[in-house]
Amino acid sequence: MQNNSNVTDQRAEQLAISPQTPTDFSAFPNTIVFCVFPTMPSACDSLVDDIEDMVTSHDPTPYERQFARRSIVPRARKHKQQPAGEELQADSVIPGTQKIWVRTWGCSHNSSDGEYMAGQLAASGYEITENPSDADLWLLNSCTVKNPAEDHFRNSIKKAQEQNKKVVVAGCVPQAQPRMDYLKDLSIIGVQQIDRVVEVVDEAVKGHSVRLLGQKKEKGKRLGGARLDLPKIRKNPLIEIISINTGCLNACTYCKTKHARGDLASYPIEELVERARQSFQEGVCEIWLTSEDTGAYGRDIGTDLPSLLWELVKEIPEGAMLRLGMTNPPYILEHLEEMAKILNHPRVYAFLHVPVQSASDSVLMDMKREYCCADFKQVMDFLKEKVPGITIATDIICGFPGETDEDFEQTMELVRLYRFPSLFINQFYPRPGTPAAKMEQIPAHMKKQRTKDLSALFHSYNPYDHKIGERQRVLVTEESFDSQYYVAHNKFYEQVLVPKKPEFKGKMIEVDIYEAGKHYMKGCPVEDAQVFTPSIAQPLQKGQVSGLPQELKKAHDFHASVASSALKGWSWGFDGDGLKLLSFGLALAAIIMFFVIELH
């Protein structure tokens, strides 16, 4: 390639230049040069079956990719005269300039994944919008626990396609069943590949299909997932959701999530502590620990949940709180003494989610839950004694295959005994590919009736009536669904509605309880009471990206500073005369640049 006469392609040649290799561009005087990472797919590919085929172990991080974009400076060259009637062919799709709508279904683990994906896209230049109609691409993050959740997911895909939106799917549904007909030709991000969401979306906006479903490993050992230090956009800037591990050790016969998340893989304690520390420095006042089974944490890396929790509580500032996630009975039984001590810590909510699913040992055996009802009762009785006032939430499945009337009555008795303040009632849905789906099913009307009976029992008692008149300290973190109140939680993670005063948001205040409902209490702030503010920075604004590295923050600050200085340099306001003069100057500059290029 010596001169224009040897260039047979009408398009400018694109040179893939390694960022580590110095290149003398003077050898190519008549070529537009783009600095493109060698791992990025060519825009000429019409379909990419799996992006793994194109990458190496030295993948650029999202930050490196962002800085490479900033440093691209195209070189001008003299354009050939286009033959009459011939149109110049060019790719007008520039990844990173589109609006993205992110929708997440399911558990808090899924919510955290959605926040991470939104943060990376925003850090890479995409605009995250809350209006699906405005979006160019929908990123749909699915849940596979129940049929209705997957139905909503499938319907959203159909709706997006009807509106001619680009679609990228993520979460447990496509990870577990990537060959479903309604996922055909769609780009997929696996549950362990969320750190590469920018690559997938870049290709999707150009019309390419990319699927990333691999497992992350290091030295042959499965990792917990994507790095914890990735940028994210928290749905609530005051709450950080940290996934401490992915997958589990169980093989429940009804569970589809296991097919997606796999076996247990835990993050190291030091990485989790660092993530918590960074979150508090960004103004977070509440941390949720989440996973498919928090009680099993660390068994694959030689540690355990109490060891992690004792390190985390060292980082919690006064006025902030830590909430534990779901744990199955078998793995919490070993740590009851230590867990009681931790749950009594003043900066840890006395709250635990322990699913029982059924009080019948026969049903539990068919579910392969690996515990009996007596084990669950031992957990309940011990923690209620050692942690006075503790809230223990549980889950129950109604109508599991083979459940008899006697089995169901045992479950009803368990609810009467403990009067759970938080009870998640689920009608059984056979999930495709699970052993329970092949069992003989209970008639639908019986499942519905049992669900109705259990719901009626749950709503027959009010767990908070005896708390009217109490004075409680509560942490205010959210807004109620009807936007009439702020939502706070007391030490036992019970929901308390307080007046909607901006000065309360993110603060710990004292209230007097004056009303109680089935799922909440209402509190009146105590006059002249002390307001506890965590000793941390101001929280990020809604939609602001968390976890950006210092280099990227400096770059953002630099560009903002340059723009601000440029505006301050003008000696007139942008009135009519000023705009006319500015327009004239820009037009003149464009004409001069045109002649300079032509004469080059």
RABEL-V958257 format. One record per residue. N is the residue number from 0. SS is DSSP state (alpha for helix, beta for strand, coil for the rest). PSI is psi in degrees with one decimal (* if undefined). OMEGA is omega in radians with two decimals (* if undefined). Layout:
[[N | SS | PSI | OMEGA] [N | SS | PSI | OMEGA]]
This chain:
[[0 | coil | 91.4 | -3.07] [1 | coil | -38.4 | -3.12] [2 | coil | -179.4 | -3.06] [3 | alpha | -28.1 | -3.07] [4 | alpha | -22.5 | -3.12] [5 | alpha | -0.7 | -3.13] [6 | coil | 109.8 | -3.07] [7 | coil | -25.0 | 3.14] [8 | coil | 132.1 | -3.14] [9 | coil | -25.1 | 3.13] [10 | coil | 153.9 | 3.04] [11 | coil | 141.6 | 3.11] [12 | coil | 142.9 | 3.11] [13 | coil | 128.6 | -3.12] [14 | coil | 123.9 | 3.09] [15 | coil | 107.4 | -3.06] [16 | coil | 125.7 | 3.07] [17 | coil | 132.9 | -3.11] [18 | coil | -15.4 | 3.13] [19 | coil | -11.5 | -3.03] [20 | coil | 116.7 | 3.09] [21 | coil | 134.9 | -3.10] [22 | coil | 133.4 | 3.10] [23 | coil | 103.4 | -3.09] [24 | alpha | -10.3 | -3.13] [25 | alpha | -17.0 | 3.13] [26 | alpha | -10.1 | -3.11] [27 | coil | 70.7 | -2.99] [28 | coil | -20.8 | -3.03] [29 | coil | 29.9 | -3.06] [30 | coil | 134.5 | 3.00] [31 | coil | 123.6 | -3.06] [32 | coil | 126.6 | 3.05] [33 | coil | 131.2 | 3.04] [34 | coil | 105.3 | -3.08] [35 | coil | 131.3 | 3.08] [36 | coil | 139.4 | -3.12] [37 | coil | -18.7 | -3.13] [38 | coil | -11.1 | -3.09] [39 | coil | 139.4 | -3.10] [40 | coil | 151.8 | 3.11] [41 | coil | 143.3 | 3.13] [42 | coil | -9.5 | -3.12] [43 | coil | -15.3 | -3.11] [44 | coil | 129.8 | -3.13] [45 | coil | -26.5 | -3.14] [46 | coil | 130.2 | 3.10] [47 | coil | 113.8 | -3.10] [48 | coil | -40.5 | -3.13] [49 | coil | 119.2 | -3.08] [50 | alpha | -19.0 | 3.11] [51 | alpha | -25.9 | -3.11] [52 | alpha | -15.6 | -3.01] [53 | alpha | -5.6 | -3.01] [54 | coil | 164.7 | 3.09] [55 | coil | -179.3 | 3.13] [56 | coil | -8.7 | -3.11] [57 | coil | 47.1 | -3.12] [58 | coil | 139.6 | 3.01] [59 | coil | 144.6 | 3.07] [60 | coil | 165.0 | 3.07] [61 | alpha | -32.1 | -3.13] [62 | alpha | -43.1 | 3.12] [63 | alpha | -40.0 | 3.12] [64 | alpha | -39.9 | -3.14] [65 | alpha | -44.2 | -3.14] [66 | alpha | -33.4 | 3.10] [67 | alpha | -39.3 | 3.11] [68 | alpha | -41.1 | -3.10] [69 | alpha | -30.0 | -3.04] [70 | coil | 0.0 | -3.13] [71 | coil | 121.8 | 3.09] [72 | coil | 100.5 | -3.12] [73 | coil | 142.2 | -3.14] [74 | coil | 132.6 | -3.10] [75 | coil | 147.1 | 3.04] [76 | coil | 162.1 | -3.14] [77 | coil | 126.1 | -3.10] [78 | coil | 142.1 | 3.03] [79 | coil | 152.1 | 3.08] [80 | coil | 125.5 | 3.13] [81 | coil | 132.3 | 3.07] [82 | coil | 148.1 | -3.12] [83 | coil | 135.4 | 3.08] [84 | coil | -3.0 | -3.13] [85 | coil | 128.6 | -3.12] [86 | coil | 142.2 | 3.09] [87 | coil | 125.3 | 3.14] [88 | coil | 127.0 | 3.14] [89 | coil | 150.2 | 3.09] [90 | coil | 112.1 | -3.07] [91 | coil | -1.6 | -3.13] [92 | coil | 115.9 | 3.13] [93 | coil | 103.2 | 3.14] [94 | coil | 143.5 | 3.13] [95 | coil | -4.3 | -3.13] [96 | coil | 0.5 | -3.03] [97 | coil | 166.2 | 3.04] [98 | beta | 136.4 | -3.09] [99 | beta | 133.4 | 3.01] [100 | beta | 125.6 | -3.11] [101 | beta | 125.0 | 3.10] [102 | beta | 129.5 | -3.11] [103 | beta | 136.7 | 3.01] [104 | coil | 157.3 | 2.93] [105 | coil | -151.9 | -2.94] [106 | coil | 175.2 | 3.13] [107 | alpha | -27.7 | 3.05] [108 | alpha | -45.6 | 3.09] [109 | alpha | -39.1 | 3.12] [110 | alpha | -42.0 | 3.11] [111 | alpha | -42.2 | 3.10] [112 | alpha | -42.1 | 3.12] [113 | alpha | -38.3 | 3.11] [114 | alpha | -40.8 | 3.11] [115 | alpha | -43.2 | -3.12] [116 | alpha | -41.5 | 3.10] [117 | alpha | -40.7 | -3.13] [118 | alpha | -42.5 | 3.13] [119 | alpha | -40.2 | 3.13] [120 | alpha | -41.7 | 3.12] [121 | alpha | -40.7 | 3.13] [122 | alpha | -23.9 | -3.13] [123 | coil | 1.1 | 3.05] [124 | coil | -14.9 | 3.13] [125 | coil | 151.1 | 3.07] [126 | beta | 122.8 | 3.10] [127 | beta | 121.1 | -3.09] [128 | coil | 150.7 | 3.07] [129 | coil | -0.8 | -3.13] [130 | coil | 107.5 | -3.10] [131 | coil | -28.6 | -3.13] [132 | coil | -31.0 | -3.12] [133 | coil | -17.6 | -2.99] [134 | coil | 146.6 | 3.02] [135 | coil | -28.0 | -3.10] [136 | beta | 139.1 | 3.06] [137 | beta | 125.3 | 3.02] [138 | beta | 109.6 | -3.02] [139 | beta | 115.2 | -3.04] [140 | beta | 108.8 | -2.85] [141 | beta | 165.8 | 3.04] [142 | coil | 140.2 | -3.06] [143 | coil | 10.3 | -3.06] [144 | coil | -44.2 | -3.07] [145 | coil | 156.2 | 3.06] [146 | alpha | -46.1 | -3.11] [147 | alpha | -37.6 | 3.14] [148 | alpha | -42.2 | 3.11] [149 | alpha | -33.5 | 3.09] [150 | alpha | -43.5 | 3.10] [151 | alpha | -41.6 | 3.13] [152 | alpha | -48.6 | -3.13] [153 | alpha | -40.7 | 3.13] [154 | alpha | -34.0 | 3.11] [155 | alpha | -37.5 | 3.08] [156 | alpha | -46.4 | -3.14] [157 | alpha | -42.8 | -3.13] [158 | alpha | -41.8 | 3.12] [159 | alpha | -44.0 | -3.13] [160 | alpha | -35.1 | 3.08] [161 | alpha | -28.1 | 3.13] [162 | coil | 9.2 | 3.12] [163 | coil | 37.4 | 3.06] [164 | coil | 145.4 | 2.95] [165 | beta | 149.0 | -3.09] [166 | beta | 132.7 | 2.94] [167 | beta | 131.9 | -3.12] [168 | beta | 148.8 | -3.13] [169 | beta | 179.4 | 3.07] [170 | beta | -167.8 | -2.95] [171 | alpha | -29.1 | -3.10] [172 | alpha | -57.7 | -3.14] [173 | alpha | -27.1 | 3.10] [174 | alpha | -40.8 | -3.09] [175 | alpha | -32.0 | -3.08] [176 | coil | 65.6 | -3.06] [177 | coil | -15.2 | -3.07] [178 | coil | 11.6 | 3.08] [179 | coil | 143.5 | -3.07] [180 | alpha | -39.9 | -3.07] [181 | alpha | -5.4 | 3.06] [182 | alpha | 1.5 | -3.09] [183 | coil | 133.3 | 3.09] [184 | coil | 5.8 | 3.11] [185 | coil | 148.7 | 3.05] [186 | beta | 139.1 | -3.07] [187 | beta | 136.2 | 3.02] [188 | beta | 118.1 | 3.13] [189 | coil | 161.9 | -3.07] [190 | coil | -21.7 | 3.10] [191 | coil | 8.2 | -3.08] [192 | coil | 19.3 | -3.06] [193 | alpha | -18.4 | 3.10] [194 | alpha | -6.3 | -3.14] [195 | alpha | 24.1 | -3.12] [196 | alpha | -33.8 | -3.11] [197 | alpha | -42.3 | 3.12] [198 | alpha | -45.1 | -3.09] [199 | alpha | -44.8 | -3.13] [200 | alpha | -39.0 | 3.07] [201 | alpha | -45.0 | -3.12] [202 | alpha | -36.6 | -3.12] [203 | alpha | -39.0 | -3.13] [204 | alpha | -20.1 | 3.08] [205 | coil | 3.0 | 3.09] [206 | coil | 10.5 | -3.13] [207 | coil | 154.0 | 3.11] [208 | coil | 122.6 | -3.09] [209 | coil | 136.5 | 3.12] [210 | beta | 120.7 | 3.11] [211 | beta | 105.9 | -3.05] [212 | coil | 11.0 | -3.07] [213 | coil | 166.7 | 3.09] [214 | coil | 140.5 | 3.12] [215 | coil | 129.2 | -3.13] [216 | beta | 154.7 | 3.06] [217 | beta | 119.5 | -3.08] [218 | coil | 39.1 | 3.09] [219 | coil | -4.3 | -3.12] [220 | beta | 133.7 | -3.13] [221 | beta | 133.8 | 3.14] [222 | coil | 165.9 | -3.13] [223 | coil | -18.7 | -3.13] [224 | coil | -153.8 | -3.14] [225 | coil | 160.6 | -3.13] [226 | coil | 147.5 | -3.13] [227 | coil | -13.8 | -3.07] [228 | coil | 15.7 | 3.11] [229 | coil | 153.1 | 3.05] [230 | coil | 148.7 | 3.09] [231 | beta | 159.9 | 3.00] [232 | coil | 108.2 | -3.13] [233 | coil | 132.7 | 3.06] [234 | coil | -39.7 | 3.01] [235 | coil | 113.9 | -3.10] [236 | coil | -14.5 | -3.12] [237 | coil | -10.8 | -3.06] [238 | beta | 123.6 | 3.05] [239 | beta | 126.4 | 3.08] [240 | beta | 120.2 | -3.11] [241 | beta | 120.2 | 3.05] [242 | beta | 115.4 | -3.08] [243 | coil | -22.5 | 3.04] [244 | beta | 166.8 | 3.06] [245 | beta | 153.6 | -3.12] [246 | coil | -175.7 | -3.11] [247 | beta | 178.8 | -3.13] [248 | coil | -4.4 | -3.08] [249 | coil | 173.6 | 3.05] [250 | coil | 53.4 | -3.09] [251 | coil | 135.9 | -3.01] [252 | coil | -17.0 | -3.10] [253 | coil | -7.9 | -2.92] [254 | coil | 126.4 | 3.07] [255 | coil | -22.4 | -3.10] [256 | alpha | -35.1 | 3.13] [257 | alpha | -35.9 | 3.14] [258 | alpha | -29.3 | -3.10] [259 | alpha | -46.4 | -3.03] [260 | alpha | -23.1 | 3.05] [261 | coil | -159.0 | -3.11] [262 | beta | 168.1 | -3.07] [263 | coil | 134.0 | 3.02] [264 | beta | 116.4 | -3.01] [265 | beta | 148.8 | 3.02] [266 | coil | 146.2 | 3.10] [267 | coil | 149.2 | -3.11] [268 | alpha | -43.4 | -3.07] [269 | alpha | -34.6 | 3.12] [270 | alpha | -37.9 | 3.12] [271 | alpha | -39.5 | 3.11] [272 | alpha | -41.5 | 3.13] [273 | alpha | -38.8 | 3.11] [274 | alpha | -41.3 | 3.10] [275 | alpha | -42.8 | -3.14] [276 | alpha | -45.1 | 3.14] [277 | alpha | -38.7 | -3.12] [278 | alpha | -43.4 | 3.12] [279 | alpha | -33.9 | 3.10] [280 | alpha | -18.3 | 3.10] [281 | coil | 15.7 | 3.03] [282 | coil | 5.2 | 3.09] [283 | coil | 140.1 | 3.11] [284 | coil | -0.4 | 3.12] [285 | beta | 132.5 | 3.11] [286 | beta | 132.8 | 3.02] [287 | beta | 129.2 | 2.99] [288 | beta | 132.0 | -3.06] [289 | beta | 158.3 | 3.00] [290 | coil | 178.5 | 3.06] [291 | coil | -23.9 | 3.08] [292 | coil | 96.3 | -3.09] [293 | alpha | -28.9 | -3.12] [294 | alpha | -26.5 | -3.13] [295 | alpha | -0.2 | -3.07] [296 | coil | 136.8 | 2.96] [297 | coil | -11.4 | -3.10] [298 | coil | -24.2 | -3.14] [299 | coil | -11.4 | -3.09] [300 | coil | 15.3 | 3.03] [301 | coil | 28.4 | 3.08] [302 | coil | -166.3 | -3.11] [303 | coil | 172.9 | -3.07] [304 | alpha | -47.1 | 3.12] [305 | alpha | -37.3 | 3.13] [306 | alpha | -41.4 | 3.09] [307 | alpha | -45.8 | -3.04] [308 | alpha | -37.7 | 3.13] [309 | alpha | -32.0 | 3.08] [310 | alpha | -36.5 | -3.11] [311 | alpha | -39.7 | -3.08] [312 | alpha | -20.2 | 3.08] [313 | coil | -23.2 | -3.07] [314 | coil | -8.5 | -3.05] [315 | coil | 117.5 | 3.12] [316 | coil | 160.2 | 3.09] [317 | coil | 135.7 | -3.10] [318 | coil | -3.9 | 3.09] [319 | coil | 162.0 | -3.05] [320 | beta | 156.8 | 3.09] [321 | beta | 133.2 | 3.11] [322 | beta | 131.2 | 3.12] [323 | coil | 152.6 | 3.13] [324 | coil | -161.8 | -3.05] [325 | beta | 139.2 | 3.04] [326 | coil | 136.9 | 3.09] [327 | coil | 149.9 | -3.05] [328 | alpha | -41.2 | -3.03] [329 | alpha | -33.7 | -2.99] [330 | alpha | -16.3 | 3.09] [331 | alpha | -20.5 | -3.11] [332 | alpha | -37.4 | -3.09] [333 | alpha | -22.3 | -2.97] [334 | alpha | 22.9 | -3.03] [335 | alpha | -42.9 | -3.12] [336 | alpha | -50.0 | -3.12] [337 | alpha | -38.5 | -3.13] [338 | alpha | -37.1 | 3.10] [339 | alpha | -41.9 | 3.12] [340 | alpha | -42.8 | -3.12] [341 | alpha | -42.6 | -3.13] [342 | alpha | -18.9 | 3.06] [343 | coil | -6.9 | 3.13] [344 | coil | 137.0 | -3.06] [345 | coil | -19.5 | -3.13] [346 | coil | 20.2 | 3.04] [347 | beta | 129.2 | 3.09] [348 | coil | 134.3 | 3.05] [349 | coil | 71.0 | -3.04] [350 | beta | 138.8 | 3.09] [351 | beta | 139.5 | 3.11] [352 | beta | 109.6 | -3.10] [353 | coil | 100.7 | -3.11] [354 | coil | 131.2 | 3.06] [355 | coil | -35.6 | 3.10] [356 | beta | -40.2 | 3.07] [357 | coil | 149.7 | 3.08] [358 | coil | 1.7 | 3.13] [359 | coil | 123.2 | 3.13] [360 | alpha | -32.7 | 3.11] [361 | alpha | -44.5 | 3.12] [362 | alpha | -41.7 | 3.13] [363 | alpha | -35.8 | 3.11] [364 | alpha | -42.1 | 3.11] [365 | alpha | -29.8 | 3.10] [366 | alpha | -14.8 | -3.03] [367 | coil | 48.6 | -3.12] [368 | coil | -13.2 | 3.03] [369 | coil | 28.0 | 2.99] [370 | coil | 167.8 | 3.06] [371 | coil | 172.3 | -3.09] [372 | alpha | -32.5 | 3.13] [373 | alpha | -34.7 | 3.10] [374 | alpha | -43.6 | 3.12] [375 | alpha | -43.9 | 3.14] [376 | alpha | -35.0 | 3.11] [377 | alpha | -43.2 | 3.09] [378 | alpha | -48.1 | -3.12] [379 | alpha | -51.9 | -3.03] [380 | alpha | -41.1 | -3.11] [381 | alpha | -48.2 | -3.09] [382 | alpha | -34.8 | 3.11] [383 | alpha | -30.3 | 3.11] [384 | alpha | -44.5 | -3.04] [385 | alpha | -21.8 | -3.14] [386 | coil | 79.8 | -3.06] [387 | coil | 130.5 | 3.12] [388 | coil | -1.1 | -3.07] [389 | coil | 143.7 | 3.02] [390 | beta | 121.6 | 3.05] [391 | beta | 114.6 | 3.09] [392 | beta | 151.7 | 3.13] [393 | beta | 167.1 | 3.11] [394 | beta | 147.0 | 3.06] [395 | beta | 134.6 | 3.06] [396 | beta | 125.5 | 3.12] [397 | beta | 129.1 | 3.03] [398 | coil | 30.5 | 3.06] [399 | coil | 145.5 | -3.13] [400 | coil | 129.9 | 3.12] [401 | coil | -5.4 | -3.13] [402 | coil | 122.1 | 3.13] [403 | coil | 173.0 | 3.07] [404 | alpha | -38.1 | 3.12] [405 | alpha | -40.9 | 3.10] [406 | alpha | -46.0 | -3.10] [407 | alpha | -36.0 | 3.13] [408 | alpha | -35.0 | 3.07] [409 | alpha | -37.6 | 3.11] [410 | alpha | -41.5 | 3.10] [411 | alpha | -40.5 | 3.13] [412 | alpha | -38.2 | 3.13] [413 | alpha | -42.1 | 3.13] [414 | alpha | -39.2 | 3.09] [415 | alpha | -35.8 | -3.10] [416 | alpha | -47.7 | -3.02] [417 | alpha | -14.9 | 3.10] [418 | coil | 59.2 | -3.07] [419 | coil | 127.5 | 3.11] [420 | coil | -23.7 | 3.12] [421 | coil | 114.3 | -3.06] [422 | beta | 121.5 | 3.13] [423 | beta | 110.5 | -3.07] [424 | beta | 124.1 | -3.08] [425 | beta | 124.3 | 2.98] [426 | beta | 136.7 | -3.07] [427 | coil | 131.8 | 3.03] [428 | coil | 122.1 | 3.09] [429 | coil | 118.8 | -3.13] [430 | coil | 132.8 | -3.10] [431 | coil | 136.0 | 3.08] [432 | coil | -3.2 | 3.13] [433 | coil | 152.7 | 3.12] [434 | alpha | -35.0 | -3.10] [435 | alpha | -26.2 | 3.13] [436 | alpha | -21.0 | -3.12] [437 | alpha | -6.4 | 3.13] [438 | coil | 163.0 | 3.10] [439 | coil | 123.0 | -3.01] [440 | coil | 148.5 | 3.03] [441 | coil | 141.8 | 3.12] [442 | coil | 143.6 | -3.06] [443 | alpha | -38.9 | -3.09] [444 | alpha | -30.8 | 3.10] [445 | alpha | -40.5 | 3.10] [446 | alpha | -43.4 | 3.14] [447 | alpha | -40.7 | -3.12] [448 | alpha | -42.6 | 3.13] [449 | alpha | -38.9 | 3.08] [450 | alpha | -42.0 | 3.13] [451 | alpha | -43.0 | -3.13] [452 | alpha | -43.6 | 3.14] [453 | alpha | -38.8 | 3.11] [454 | alpha | -39.4 | 3.12] [455 | alpha | -41.3 | 3.10] [456 | alpha | -45.1 | -3.13] [457 | alpha | -39.1 | -3.10] [458 | coil | 2.5 | -3.13] [459 | coil | -10.3 | 3.14] [460 | coil | 150.9 | 3.11] [461 | coil | 112.4 | -3.00] [462 | coil | -10.1 | -3.01] [463 | coil | 2.6 | -3.08] [464 | alpha | -37.1 | -3.07] [465 | alpha | -5.4 | -3.11] [466 | alpha | -2.8 | 3.08] [467 | coil | 131.4 | -3.10] [468 | coil | -12.2 | 3.12] [469 | coil | 151.5 | 2.98] [470 | beta | 124.6 | -3.06] [471 | beta | 151.3 | 3.00] [472 | beta | 126.1 | -3.04] [473 | beta | 150.9 | 3.10] [474 | beta | 123.3 | -3.06] [475 | beta | 121.5 | -3.04] [476 | beta | -20.0 | -3.00] [477 | beta | 179.5 | 3.05] [478 | beta | 142.8 | -3.13] [479 | coil | 161.2 | -3.10] [480 | coil | -35.6 | -3.13] [481 | coil | 2.6 | 3.10] [482 | coil | 17.0 | -3.13] [483 | coil | -21.8 | -3.06] [484 | coil | 166.2 | 2.84] [485 | beta | 148.7 | 3.12] [486 | beta | 128.0 | 3.09] [487 | beta | 166.8 | 3.08] [488 | beta | 140.2 | 3.08] [489 | coil | -173.4 | -3.09] [490 | coil | -29.3 | -3.07] [491 | coil | 15.8 | -3.14] [492 | coil | 33.4 | 3.03] [493 | coil | 140.2 | -3.03] [494 | beta | 127.0 | 3.13] [495 | beta | 124.8 | 3.11] [496 | beta | 131.6 | -3.12] [497 | beta | 161.9 | 3.12] [498 | coil | 146.8 | -3.07] [499 | coil | 80.1 | 3.10] [500 | coil | 124.1 | -3.06] [501 | alpha | -31.4 | -3.10] [502 | alpha | -12.1 | 3.13] [503 | alpha | -21.2 | -3.00] [504 | coil | 125.0 | 3.13] [505 | coil | 8.4 | -3.10] [506 | coil | 158.5 | 3.02] [507 | beta | 120.9 | -3.06] [508 | beta | 165.6 | 3.07] [509 | beta | 136.9 | -3.14] [510 | beta | 155.1 | 2.99] [511 | beta | 126.2 | -3.11] [512 | beta | 123.9 | -3.11] [513 | beta | -6.9 | -3.13] [514 | beta | 148.9 | 3.13] [515 | beta | 137.3 | 3.04] [516 | coil | -168.0 | -3.12] [517 | coil | -40.6 | -3.03] [518 | coil | 5.1 | -3.04] [519 | coil | 167.4 | 2.93] [520 | beta | 163.8 | 3.03] [521 | beta | 135.9 | -3.09] [522 | beta | 141.3 | 3.08] [523 | beta | 122.6 | -3.12] [524 | beta | 136.9 | 3.13] [525 | coil | 129.4 | -3.14] [526 | coil | 139.7 | 3.10] [527 | coil | 16.6 | 3.10] [528 | coil | 153.0 | -3.14] [529 | coil | 135.9 | 3.05] [530 | coil | 121.6 | -3.11] [531 | beta | 118.6 | 3.13] [532 | coil | 125.6 | 3.10] [533 | coil | 142.4 | -3.11] [534 | coil | 63.7 | -3.08] [535 | coil | 176.6 | -3.10] [536 | coil | 171.3 | 3.03] [537 | coil | 142.1 | 3.14] [538 | coil | 156.6 | 3.07] [539 | coil | 155.5 | 3.05] [540 | coil | 155.1 | 3.12] [541 | coil | 128.6 | -3.12] [542 | coil | -7.9 | -3.14] [543 | coil | 143.5 | -3.06] [544 | coil | 128.4 | 3.08] [545 | beta | 153.3 | 2.95] [546 | coil | 15.9 | 3.08] [547 | coil | 140.9 | 3.09] [548 | coil | 158.7 | -3.09] [549 | alpha | -36.2 | -3.11] [550 | alpha | -41.6 | -3.12] [551 | alpha | -36.6 | 3.09] [552 | alpha | -42.6 | 3.14] [553 | alpha | -38.6 | 3.13] [554 | alpha | -43.3 | 3.11] [555 | alpha | -44.6 | 3.14] [556 | alpha | -38.8 | -3.12] [557 | alpha | -47.7 | -3.13] [558 | alpha | -39.3 | 3.12] [559 | alpha | -38.1 | -3.14] [560 | alpha | -43.3 | 3.13] [561 | alpha | -45.2 | -3.14] [562 | alpha | -40.5 | -3.14] [563 | alpha | -42.3 | 3.14] [564 | alpha | -38.9 | -3.14] [565 | alpha | -41.4 | -3.14] [566 | alpha | -37.6 | -3.14] [567 | alpha | -20.6 | -3.10] [568 | coil | -18.7 | -3.13] [569 | coil | 139.6 | -3.11] [570 | coil | 0.9 | 3.09] [571 | coil | 160.7 | 3.07] [572 | coil | 165.9 | 3.13] [573 | coil | 63.6 | 3.02] [574 | coil | -169.4 | -3.08] [575 | alpha | -47.1 | -3.12] [576 | alpha | -40.1 | -3.14] [577 | alpha | -42.6 | 3.14] [578 | alpha | -38.8 | 3.12] [579 | alpha | -44.1 | -3.13] [580 | alpha | -40.9 | 3.12] [581 | alpha | -44.0 | 3.13] [582 | alpha | -41.4 | 3.12] [583 | alpha | -42.9 | -3.13] [584 | alpha | -42.5 | 3.13] [585 | alpha | -40.6 | 3.12] [586 | alpha | -43.2 | 3.12] [587 | alpha | -42.0 | 3.13] [588 | alpha | -39.3 | 3.14] [589 | alpha | -40.9 | 3.13] [590 | alpha | -44.0 | 3.13] [591 | alpha | -43.6 | -3.14] [592 | alpha | -38.0 | 3.14] [593 | alpha | -46.6 | -3.13] [594 | alpha | -34.9 | 3.10] [595 | alpha | -44.0 | -3.13] [596 | alpha | -42.9 | -3.11] [597 | alpha | -33.3 | -3.12] [598 | alpha | -11.4 | -3.08] [599 | coil | * | *]]
